[in-house]
Amino acid sequence: MINIIEYTFFLLLLIAPIKKSASVSNEIIVDSNLSFSQAISGTKAPKDVTDRLILLDVEYYSFDEKLHRGQLVIHKDLKQDIEEIFKFIKSTKFPIAKVIPIVHYNWSDNASMLDNNTSSFNYRKVAGKSKLSNHSFGTAIDINPFINPAVYSDGKISPKGAKYNPEVKGAISSETPLTLEFQKRGWTWGGTWNSLKD
């Protein structure tokens, strides 16, 4: 027969794990926790470009409906824009798969897009062209790029295997509130371009 003290201890053993699991669910899931030097390590960008970059922590709800923290390497002049936009993303719970600097993907834009990774800085040329991309200066951002791929005039889609459907969760279109938030701050949405839709 269990006495009062033993019975109380038994109840605590049963209750404690429940309380512990409840507190874990309120924690932020960290997708990226790099230093600035780590986030630009190995880039071919010249010093005058990297001197204009900053590493920004951002929070967002991912497709698991949990709060995550990631990082963006962006041009320092865009700090306020991105902070405001990610506050909007967080408050509206617009789903963002992940936000990890492309150094994590060995500077492969394709690998980052295939992983549906939202990113900004990547010192590279525009695909199929000789000129540098706006991403080279941290002045462009790809949101959920596997869901929002680049669609070329010849029908080619990048990344390969992606398909654009504006009705899918995490997709953006000209009428998406997130697109309008960017446009209010002077940003251009690639979906309005003629040569390709990005």
N, C-alpha and C positions, 0 to 999 in steps of 0.2 A: 504494500500500500504506500502511495506517495504522500509524504507530509507536505505541509503548506509551503515551506521554503523550496523544496525540490520542485513542486508544481509551478511556483512562480518562475523559477529558473528555466523550466521547460517551455513556458510561454514566451519568455524573452528570446529563447533560441529560435522559436518559430517566427516571431515578429521581426527580429533584427534583419534578416535577409530581405524582407519585403520593404522595410524602410530604406535599406541601402540601395536596392534597385530603383526605387522611386527617385532618389537624389541623382543617380547616374543619368536618368532620362532628361534632366534639366541642364546637363553640361553641354558646352559647345564642342562640336566635333571639329578638330583642327585638320584641315586638308593640306595646309602649307605653313611652315614656320621657319623660313629662311632669313638669313641676314642679307643686306643689300649686296654685299660682295659675293655671296653664294648665288644670289638670284641672277647676277650678270656674268658669272664665271664662265669663261670660254667664249663669250660673244666676240664677234669680229668688228663690233662697232668701235669707231674711233673715240678718243677721250672726250672730244668736244660734244659728242652725242651722249655718252654715259654721264657726263657731268650735269646734264639737264634732266636726268631720270631720278625718280624716287620709287621706293617700295612702299606700297600702301596695304594695310590690313583691311579686309572687307568682310562683312557678315551677310549671310543669305540662308534661306531655307532651300535645301536640296530636294531631290525627288523622293527622298525617304521621309520628307516632311519634318526633318530635324534641323536645328540651327547649326550651321557650319561657319568656320572662319577660314578664309583663304587669303591670297596675296596677289596683287597686280603690280607689275613694273610699268609705270606710266611717265609721261612728260610732266615735270613739276608744275607747269602752268595749268594742268588739268585736275589738280588735286581737289579743289572745291567741287568741280563738276562731278567727279567720280564719287566723292563722299556723299553728296546730295543724292545722286542716282542710286547708290547702294542703300541709302536709308529708305528710299522709295521701294526698291526691290525687297528689302527686308520687311517693311511695313505692309506691303501688299502680298507678301509671300509668293512673288513670282519665282518659280523654281529655277535654280541655277545648279547644274550638275556638280561643278567644281571650279575653283579658281586657283590655278597653280602656275607659277612662272615657267616659261617654256624650257628653261635650263633643265627641268625635270625630265623633259622628253629629248634631251641632247640636241636642242634647238631645231627639232623637226616639227615644222608646222603641220605636216600631214599626221604625224603621230598624235599631236595635241588635239587636232580636230577629230580624229577617229575616237578619241577618248572623251569627246564632247566637253573639252576643257575651255572655259572662258579665259581669254588672255589678251594682252595688249602688246608689249614690246617684244619684237623679234627682228633683229637686224638682218633683213633679207630683201631680195628683189621680188617684184610682183611676179606671180607665176606666169611663165612663158614670155616675160619681157626683161629688158635690161635696166629699167629704172627701179629705184628703191621703193619699197612699199611704205605707206604711212606707218605701218607697224614698226618700221626701223627707227622711228623717232618717238615711239610710245604715244602716238596721236590717233590711234585707231584701236578699236576693241571688238573682238568677236564674241558674241553671246551664244552659248550652247551651239557651237558650230556644226555638230553632227545633225542637230535638229534644224538649224538655220544655215544650210550649206551654200556655197557659191554655185550659182547656176549660170552656165555660159550660153551664149546665143546659139551655139551648135548643139545644145542639149546636154553637154557634158556637165557632170556634177562633181564637185570636190568638197569633202573627201569622197572617195569611191565607196559606193554602197549606201551613201546617205540619200534621203528623199525628203523634199520639202513639202510639208503639209501645215498650213497656217492654223489648222484646228487642233493640232497636237499640243499637249501641255509643254510649255517652255519655248514654243515657237513665237516669232515676232512677225508682224506685218505692218503696213502703213497705219493701221488703226489701233495697234496695240498701245495701251497707255505708256508702256516703257519706251516705245519708239518716240512718242510725243514728248516724253520727259527729256530725252536726248535732244530732240529738235528744238525745244524751248531754249536750250542752251547753245544753239547754233551748230549742233552736230548734223551730219548728213547720213541718212540711211542708205546703205548700198543697194537696197531693193529698188531704188529709183533710178539706178544707173542704166544706160542703154546697152553697153558692151557686154555686161554681165550683171546678174543680180546676186548681191552678196549680203 
